[in-house]
């Protein structure tokens, strides 16, 4: 249980220093790796105009769900829970289609 709390604390620090304060902002670490990541955000193009934006909260809730079936360290679960809750507070957290930024 203590490791989950540490994970939550680390995710809070990470959110404060790395992630944008509001939707549409760029994270402070903004790597682009075509075709999966654009300026630190998971965005995968599926045609010339549109792309799929896979929000970070989806990735982190997936880790929490997988932890029900497979062993994942408690600190990782805490970190994932923290970033899940941080991510769903954005106003656009359920918008998955965006303009293709690679064009």
C-alpha positions in Angstrom: 0.0 0.0 0.0 2.8 2.4 0.8 4.3 1.8 -2.7 1.0 2.8 -4.3 1.1 6.1 -2.3 4.7 6.6 -3.5 3.5 6.0 -7.1 0.7 8.5 -6.6 3.2 11.1 -5.3 5.6 10.5 -8.2 2.7 10.9 -10.7 1.7 14.2 -9.0 5.3 15.5 -9.3 5.5 14.3 -12.9 2.1 15.9 -13.8 3.1 19.2 -12.3 6.5 19.5 -13.9 6.1 17.7 -17.2 2.4 17.6 -18.4 0.5 20.7 -19.6 -1.9 22.4 -17.2 -4.8 22.3 -19.6 -5.9 20.5 -22.8 -4.2 21.4 -26.0 -0.9 22.3 -24.3 2.3 20.6 -25.1 4.2 18.6 -22.5 7.6 19.9 -21.5 9.2 16.8 -23.0 7.8 16.9 -26.5 9.5 14.2 -28.6 8.2 13.4 -32.1 8.5 9.9 -33.4 6.5 9.4 -36.6 3.9 7.8 -36.8 3.2 7.2 -33.1 4.1 10.3 -31.2 3.8 14.0 -32.0 5.4 16.5 -29.6 5.1 14.1 -26.7 1.5 13.1 -27.4 0.5 9.7 -28.8 -1.1 10.6 -32.1 -1.3 8.1 -34.9 -2.4 9.2 -38.4 -5.0 7.1 -40.2 -5.5 9.3 -43.3 -4.2 12.6 -44.6 -6.6 14.8 -42.6 -7.3 12.9 -39.4 -5.4 11.1 -36.7 -6.2 9.0 -33.6 -5.2 10.8 -30.3 -4.6 8.1 -27.7 -4.8 10.0 -24.4 -2.3 9.1 -21.7 -5.1 8.3 -19.3 -6.1 5.4 -21.7 -2.6 3.9 -21.5 -2.4 4.2 -17.8 -5.9 2.8 -17.0 -4.9 -0.1 -19.3 -1.9 -0.8 -17.1 -4.2 -0.8 -14.0 -6.5 -3.3 -15.7 -3.7 -5.5 -16.8 -2.4 -5.5 -13.2 -5.6 -7.5 -12.2 -4.3 -10.4 -14.3 -0.5 -10.0 -14.2 1.9 -8.9 -11.6 2.8 -5.2 -11.9 4.7 -3.5 -9.1 2.5 -1.4 -6.7 4.5 1.7 -7.4 3.7 1.4 -11.1 0.0 0.9 -10.3 0.0 4.0 -8.1 1.8 6.0 -10.8 -0.7 4.8 -13.4 -3.7 5.6 -11.2 -2.4 9.1 -10.6 -1.9 9.8 -14.3 -5.3 8.3 -15.1 -7.0 10.7 -12.7 -4.9 13.6 -14.0 -5.8 12.8 -17.6 -9.5 12.5 -17.3 -9.8 16.0 -15.8 -9.0 17.6 -19.2 -12.0 18.9 -21.0 -11.1 17.0 -24.2 -10.3 13.7 -22.5 -12.9 11.8 -24.5 -12.0 13.3 -27.9 -10.0 10.7 -29.8 -10.1 12.1 -33.4 -8.0 15.1 -34.2 -6.4 16.8 -37.2 -3.4 15.0 -38.5 -0.5 17.1 -37.2 2.1 15.4 -39.4 0.9 17.1 -42.6 
